[in-house]
Amino acid sequence: GEQAARALARLFRDATEEGLEVDAVRTLGTETVYAEMRRRFRVRGSEGTVVQRVFAAFRSEGGQWRLVELRIGVAGR
């Protein structure tokens, strides 16, 4: 929990977001949803846009969706 929160905070602290596009959403049964996304951002102090692949899995638990997996792909330009 806490370690994951710190890692997520680092991802966004030095970035200016430009966009997040959802490329695909897949369901597995009624309880799990997988999303593949493309994140575009600029890193503070640099020019040019960075693009990352983002994969997230959500699971329905007790009537709420919970993030159960998050993978960030290698950034490119």
C-alpha positions as CSV (number, residue, x, y, z in Angstrom):
1,G,0.0,0.0,0.0
2,E,2.3,2.8,1.2
3,Q,5.2,1.7,-1.0
4,A,2.9,1.7,-4.1
5,A,1.5,5.1,-3.2
6,R,5.1,6.5,-3.0
7,A,5.9,5.0,-6.4
8,L,2.8,6.5,-8.0
9,A,3.6,9.9,-6.5
10,R,7.1,9.8,-8.0
11,L,5.6,9.1,-11.5
12,F,3.6,12.3,-11.5
13,R,5.6,14.7,-9.3
14,D,8.0,16.0,-12.0
15,A,5.7,15.6,-15.0
16,T,3.2,17.9,-16.7
17,E,0.4,15.7,-18.1
18,E,-0.6,16.2,-21.7
19,G,-3.0,13.3,-22.2
20,L,-4.0,9.7,-21.4
21,E,-5.6,7.7,-24.1
22,V,-7.3,4.3,-23.5
23,D,-6.4,1.9,-26.3
24,A,-8.2,-1.2,-25.1
25,V,-10.5,-2.4,-22.3
26,R,-11.1,-6.1,-21.7
27,T,-13.2,-7.8,-19.2
28,L,-12.6,-11.2,-17.5
29,G,-15.9,-12.5,-16.2
30,T,-17.8,-9.9,-14.2
31,E,-15.2,-9.1,-11.6
32,T,-12.0,-8.1,-13.5
33,V,-11.3,-5.3,-16.0
34,Y,-8.0,-4.7,-17.8
35,A,-7.2,-1.4,-19.4
36,E,-4.3,-0.6,-21.8
37,M,-3.5,3.1,-22.0
38,R,-1.0,5.6,-23.5
39,R,0.2,8.4,-21.2
40,R,1.7,11.5,-22.7
41,F,3.6,14.0,-20.5
42,R,6.6,16.4,-20.4
43,V,9.3,16.0,-17.8
44,R,10.1,19.2,-15.9
45,G,13.1,20.9,-17.5
46,S,12.9,19.1,-20.8
47,E,11.3,19.8,-24.1
48,G,9.5,17.1,-26.1
49,T,6.7,14.7,-25.1
50,V,7.3,11.3,-23.5
51,V,4.9,8.5,-24.2
52,Q,4.5,5.5,-21.8
53,R,2.4,2.4,-22.1
54,V,0.3,1.9,-19.0
55,F,-1.5,-1.4,-18.1
56,A,-4.0,-1.5,-15.2
57,A,-6.2,-4.2,-13.8
58,F,-9.2,-3.5,-11.6
59,R,-11.3,-6.0,-9.6
60,S,-14.8,-5.6,-8.3
61,E,-14.8,-6.2,-4.5
62,G,-17.9,-5.4,-2.3
63,G,-19.5,-3.2,-5.0
64,Q,-16.4,-1.1,-5.6
65,W,-13.6,-1.3,-8.2
66,R,-10.1,-1.7,-6.7
67,L,-6.8,-1.3,-8.6
68,V,-5.0,-4.6,-8.3
69,E,-2.2,-4.3,-10.8
70,L,-0.4,-1.4,-12.4
71,R,2.4,-1.7,-14.9
72,I,4.2,1.2,-16.5
73,G,6.0,0.4,-19.8
74,V,9.3,1.9,-20.9
75,A,9.0,5.6,-21.9
76,G,9.7,6.7,-25.4
77,R,9.5,9.9,-27.4
